[in-house]
Amino acid sequence: MGVLENIGNTLRGNGQEVAEMKEYLLATLANEDMLKERLAELELSLEDKMWITLGGADREFDRRQLGDIWKLCRLNYLKNPLINRGVNIQSYYVWGQGVNIQAKAEPINEVIQAFIDDPLNQTELTSHQARTLKEADLQVYGNLFLVLFADRVTGEVRVRSIPVEEITDIISNPEDRRDIWYYKREWNAGGINLQTGAIGQKLQTAYYPDWRYRPEKQPDAIGDKEIIWDACVYHIKVGGLGDMRFGVPEIYQALDWAKAYKSFLEDRATVYRALARFAWQLKGPGSATAVTAAKTKLASTLASGSETNPPPTTASTFIGKDGYSMDPIRTAGTTTPAEEGRRFLLMVCAALGLPESFFGDVSVGTLATAKSLDRPTELKFEDRRTLWADVFHDIFEYVIGASYAASQSNLPDIDPKTGEEIDKHVYITFPSILEHDVESSVRAIVSAATLDGKLAAGTLPDMKLLSSMLLSALGVEDADEILEKLFPEDGEPEAEAFTEALRELRQAVAEIIKEG
């Protein structure tokens, strides 16, 4: 007999039966609440798993399991100081000194700088803060899904991103796994009722094409789900293997060891708290009267709210009769040495690819390690910079293409100065990772430009590029403004502006030499 039938029969019964049914319903609701709590505990128990099975014919993680990994990595980045420190350090080395972006052809450079300076693009990707946050997201999630919107009339491009949790599938060419066609997105679209103020949630599904996929025939939908051709996805993935559709968080390997190190330190703190319960040991005659007298003398009434027997002040002297002595409780050798937990920390360092000195242990660092990096760590940061340079090159290629394809485009195909096809290349240069390399970098640039002679040897394309490289090596802020003064679009620089630009360049060099 179902619950509803019991309720119907009871309503036709006497008052006692109604009371019994009420108790039954309350007990049922209590069991339901307990069941919900148990489900929540099971979800949280994922953190304690030492393994997660692979799916997709043993090629990669199942999408649902990968979502659980993302949640776990996000939580540890926000909570565990070792994970947070490792992620932030790499972000600092990659983007902390900024980047110089400059196109050789002035019309192309104007398009690129307009894209970079767009307030909405700066919020998402092109500002310093946005780039730093995107680097952290890439390490924590292993994936970034940038969405590019191009205005067909003006050619302006806006960039946004889709949260990784909303991408539920990646569809590729059936005959070529690496040829990506579509990204399936499922998300809750919120709407507000202007009359009631209520916010509703509606599950929506749509497909977005990959930024490289532009077939001749563009279908409107897959099944009954729309394909949004006006927005394309640029997918960045790290941490996985080449045949994986999704990347894997780079911090995933470090989670278990970071948790083990956290547990080790918590256990040590527990032992110290236990040892701290007794600070002194009083020895004296073993009679009950003597013990009671000592207890009365040392007792404090501070906990009662009114102190009548205050404890001795700092540096007080204990005076006792013969046979009495007071000694501090000795804790040496009673706990596991802190050095025993170092192996856990070293496993975190190995997983993150960072040296131990980066995590606060100055005893393993020297002046040399403070001003330099070991070669694997240096290459790790250089590798990530190269990845981001490739990403921005691809995005700038899309931006330039959208500008040429716009109905209001006025970009020239031929450079009016040279009469040749306009150079669409965008130069992306990072300052040197190592500070002490500034002088050697400048000398290397000058040597390459002059071949150790006194005049330019013509080994670099032009003086504008050479100046850009020097300013980047020196870490000069607003390098673009100085380059505009040195090399204006309309030809020869004005004498006053040229003098000011040279003065700023000399000042930057002088400051670098002084600091060195």
N, C-alpha and C positions, 0 to 999 in steps of 0.2 A: 504494500500500500504506500503510495507516494506521500510526500509531506503535505501537498495541497489537499489531498483527500483527508488526511488526519486533521488538518485545520478545519475543513468543512464539517466533518463529523463532530469535532469538539465544540464548534460554535452552536451546534444544536443540543449539546449536552448541558450538564450542570456547571455551577461555578467552580467546583473543585477540579473538574476536567479541564476547564479553561486555564486555571492556575498551573496545572501540570504541563499543558501544552506551552504556556509561556516560558516555563523553566526549560522545556525541551528546545524551544527556539533560541533562547539565550545561550544554551550550551552549544547549539549548532553554530551560532555566530562566533562564539569563542573559539571553537575548533577551526573555523575558517580563518580567523585572524592568526591563529597559531600556525596554520598551514602556510599562509602568506609569509610569516616570519621565517619559517623553515626554508621556503623558496629563496628568500633574500639571502639567507645564510649560505645556501648552496651556490648562489651566484658569486658571493664574496669569496667562497672557498677556492675559486679559480686562482686567486693569488698564491695559494699554497701548493698548487700543482707544480711538480718538477718537470712535467712534459706535457706537450699537446700534440695529438696525432696529426699526421699529414693527410691531406685529401687530394682530389684531382689526380688520381692515378699516381700518387706518391711524387708528384711534381712540385707541389706547393701547398701552403696551408689552405684549408677550407675557408671560404669567405667569412662564415660565421665565427670560426676560431680566430681568424685574423682580426676580426672586430674586437674579440675579447682581448687579444694581445695589444691592440691600440689603446683600449681603456686602461689596461694594466700599465703600459708604458707612460701614458699621460699622468696617471696617479703618482707613479714613482718620480717623474720629473718634477711634479709640484711638491712632493713630500720628502723624497730622499735626497739629502744634501750631496752625496757622492754623484748621483746621476745628474742632478741639477748643475753641479759644478762642471762635470765633464762636458755636458752639452753647451753650457755658456762659454766655456773656454774656447771651444772650436769656433763658436759664433764670433767671439772677439777677434781671433786671429784671422778669420776669413774677411770680416767686414769692418773691424774696429778702426782701420785706418782709411776707410773709404775706398772709392774707385774713381778713375777718370775715364769718361766716355766721350769720344769725339769722332765725328766723321770728317774725312778730308774735304769732300765737296760741301760747300756751304749750304746749298739747297737741301741736301740730305741731312746735314747737321741740324738745320732748323726743324725738320720734321722730328728727328730723334729727340732733340731738347724739348720740343713741345710735348711729346709723349711723356718724357721724364718729369716735366714740371706740372703736368696735369694734376690738380689736387686729388682727384679720385684715384688716379694711378699711384700717387705717392702714398695714399692711405693703404693701398693694397700691396705694392711691390717696389716702387722706385725710390722711396725715401730711405734714409739710413735705418730708422727704426723698423720699417716694414721689411727690409732685407734681412736684418738681424733676426726678426721673429720668424721669417720664412726658413732661415737656416735651422733654427731650433725645431720648427715643425717638421722639417725634413728628417732630422735625426730621430725625433720621437715617433713619428708615424711611418717613416720610410717612403712616403708618397706625398706628392703635391699635385693637385689638379687645378691648374690655372685655366680660366675661361677668357677668351679673347672676343670682344665685340667690336666689329668694324662698321663705321657709318659709311654707307655706300655713296652718299652725296659729298661729304666733306673729307672722307678718308680717315677721320680721327678714330683711334683705337683705344678702347677702355679694357682694362684687365681686372678681373675678379677671380675668386677661387671658390671651389666647391669643397665643403668638409669631406674628409676621407670616408667618414661613416656613411655618407649618402651615395657613394659610388658602389653599387652592389654587383656589377658585372662589367667585364671588358670583352667586347666582341671583336674578333680578328678575322682576317681572311682565312677561310677553311683550308686553303692550300699553303698558307704562309703564316705561321703563328706570330711572327714579329710584325706583320703588316696589320696595324690596328685600324679598325673601322669606326666602332662606336663605343661609347661609355654609357652604361645604363645608370640612371640616377633615380632614387626613390627618396622622397622627403615629405615632411609635414609642412604644408603651406598654411600659415596662420592668417586669419582675417578677422577684422574687428567689426562688430555691429555698432554703427554710429548712434543708433537709438538706445540700445541697452548697454553698450560698452563691453559686451561679452566677446571674448576671443575664441574663435573656433579653429580647430585643426582638421585639415583634410589631407589624406595621403595622396600624393601625386607621383606619377612615373613619367619619365621622358628619356629620350636618347639624344646624346650630343656627339657629333662627328669629331674624329681626331683632326688636328689642325692641318695635317698633310693629306687627309682623305677628301678628295673632291671629284667624285665620279661624274660622268657626263649626264646620267639620269639620276636625279635625286628623289628618292621616294619620300612621300609625306609622312609615313608612319611605319613602324614595325608592329604588326598586329594592329591593336587599337591604340598604341602609344605613339605620340608625336615625336618626330625627329626635328630638333631645333637647329636648322642649318645656319641661322644668323649668329650662332655662337659656337665656337670650336674649342676643344679642350687640348691643352698642352700638359702632358703627363710627365712628371719627373719622379723617377724611382731610384732608390738606393737600398743597399743592405741585402738584396736577394741575388738570385742567380739569373743568368741571361734568359732562360726559358720560362721564368716566372712572369705572370701578368702583373702582379702587384709586388711592390717592394716590401721589405721586412724592416721594422725599426732597428736602427743601428745600435740602440741601447739594450735590445732584447737580451743579448748574451750576458750583459752585466747585472741583470736584475737579481738573479739567484744569489750571486756573490755579494752584492750590495746588501741584500736582506740578511745574509749570513753574518756579515760584518756588523750590521745593526744589532742583530740578536746577541752577538758576542759582547758588544759594548753594553747592552742592556743587562746582560747577566753579570758583568763586572760591577755595574752600578748597583745591582741588587745585593751583591756580596758586600760592597762597601757600606751600603745602608744598614745591613745587618751587623757589621762590625762596629758601626758608629753608635749602636745602641748602648754600648758600655765603653766609656772613655778611660775610666780609672779602676785600679784594683787595690783595695784596702786590705792589708794583712795585719793581724793582731791576735791577742789572746782569744781562744776559741770558746769562751764562756758565753752563755746566752745573754748575760747582763751586759757584757762588753759589746756584743753585736747590736743589742738594742740601743745602747748609748750612742754608738757610731751612727746608726741609722737615724736616730733623732737629731743628731748634730748636723748631718748632711742633708736632711730632708728640706724640701722647699715647698712653700704654699703658693707659689706663683700661679699655678693652674686654678686655684680657687678664686682668684681675682683680687685678693688682698695679701700682699707678701709680708709675713712676719719673721721669716728666717731666710733672708736673701743669701744666695750662693756667694762664694768668695769672688772678689773682683779679679781682673787679669793681673798676672804676676804675683798673686798672693803666696804666702809661705805657709806650708803645713807644719804644724808643731804637734808632735805626739809623744806619748810615754814610751818607755822601753818596750820593745816588742811590736810597736806599731810602725807600719810603713805604707806609703801610698805610691804606686807606680802606674804609669800609663799602660793601657792595653797595647801589646805589641802586635801589629798586623803584618809585619814583614814576612813574606813567604807563605802567607795564608791564602793568597789568590793566584790565579794564573797570570803570568807576566803579560803585559800589554803587547809585547813583541810577538806573542803567539798568534795574535789576530792579524798581523801584518800580511800573512799569506792571503787572507781573504781580500784585503785591500789591493794586493798585487794582481789578483785575478780580475778585479774591477778595472784596474789600469790596463791590463792586457786586452780586455774586452772593448774598452773605449779607445785604445791605441794612444794613451797619454802616459807620460812619465809620472812616477810617484810624487815628485816634488811639486806637481801641479795641484795636489790635494792637501796642501797645508803642512807637510812634513819638511820643515826647513833643514833638518839635520842631514838629509840626503842631498841637499843642493849646495852648490858652490858659486863663486862669482862667475865662473865660466858658464854654468847652467843657467844663471840668472840673465845672462846677456846673449845666450845662444840656445839652439835646440839640437837635440840629437837628430841625425839625418832622417830616420823613419818618420818622426813627428813632423819635421819640416816638410817632407814630401807629402804627408797626409793633408796638411793644410793647403799646400800648393795644388794638390790634386782636386780638393774641393773648390778652390778658386777657379781652376780650369773648367770644372763642371759648370759653375755659375756663369763663367764667360761664354761657354757654349750655349747655355740657356738664353742669355741675353742676346747673343748673336742671332739665334733662331727667332726670338720675339721681334728684334729690330728688322729682320728680314720680312717678317709678316707685316710689320708696321709700314715699311717702305712700299711693299707690294700693295697694301690697302690704299696708300696715298696715290700711287700711280693709277690704280683701278677706279678711283673715285671720279664721279661725273664732273666735279669742280676742280679736278687736279690741274695744277699748273707747273708740275715738276718737269724740268727739261731732260731729254734723253742725251743731249750733247752738251758737254761743258763749254760755255762760251769763251773761256780763257784759253783752252787748249785745242778746242775743235774736235776732241776725241769723246768717246762714250763716257758719260759721267761715272765717276767712281762711287759705287754704292757701299763700299766697305766701311764698317764702323770699328774704330780702334778702342779696345777695352783694356786698360792697363791698371794693375794694382801696385801700390807701394811695396817695397821690399818687406818681407816678413820680419827679418832681423834688422834691428836698428843699427848695429855696427856695420852693416853692409852699405850704408848710404854713401859713404865716401868712395868705396870701391865700385859701387854701381855707377856713380857719376863719372868716375874715371873710365869705366868700361864703355859707357855711352860715348864719351868724348873720343876715346881711342877708336871706337868703331866708326865714328863720323869723320875722323881726320887721319886714321891709320897712323897715329902717333906723329903726324905732321902738324904744321901750324895752321893750315887752311883746310876747309872742308874737302874731303876726298870724293864726295859724291856717292858714298856707299849707302847712305840713307836717302829715301825718296826726296825729301825737302826739309827746309829749316823748321817748318811748322811742326812736323812730326818729331824732329829732334828736340825742339823746345818742349813739346808735350811730354816726351819721355823724361827729360830732365826735371820738369816740374813734378811729375809723378814720383820720380825717385827721391826727390827732396821732400815729398809729402806736403806740398804747398796747397792750401785751401783756395777754392775759387780759381782753379787753374784755367777754366774756360774763359773767365773774364780777362785774365792776363793774355791769353792767346788771341782773343778778339782785338785787344789793343795792339799787340805785336803784328798781327796779320789780319787787318780789316778786309771785309769782303770787296770793297770798292777800289782796292789797289794799295798804293803806298800809305803807310801809317802817318798820321799827323805827328809832327815833331814833338809836340807837348805830350801827347798820349804815348808815343814810343818811348820818350825819356822816362815817363812815369812807370811804364811797364818794366823797363830795364832796371829802374831803381828798386821796384818790388822784387824782381828776380834776384838782384844782388843782395838785398836785405835778407831774403830767404836763405841764400847760400851762406851769408855771414852768420846767421843764427844757428844754422846746422853746424858750422865749424866751431862756433863758440860752445855749443852744447856738447860737441864731441870732445 
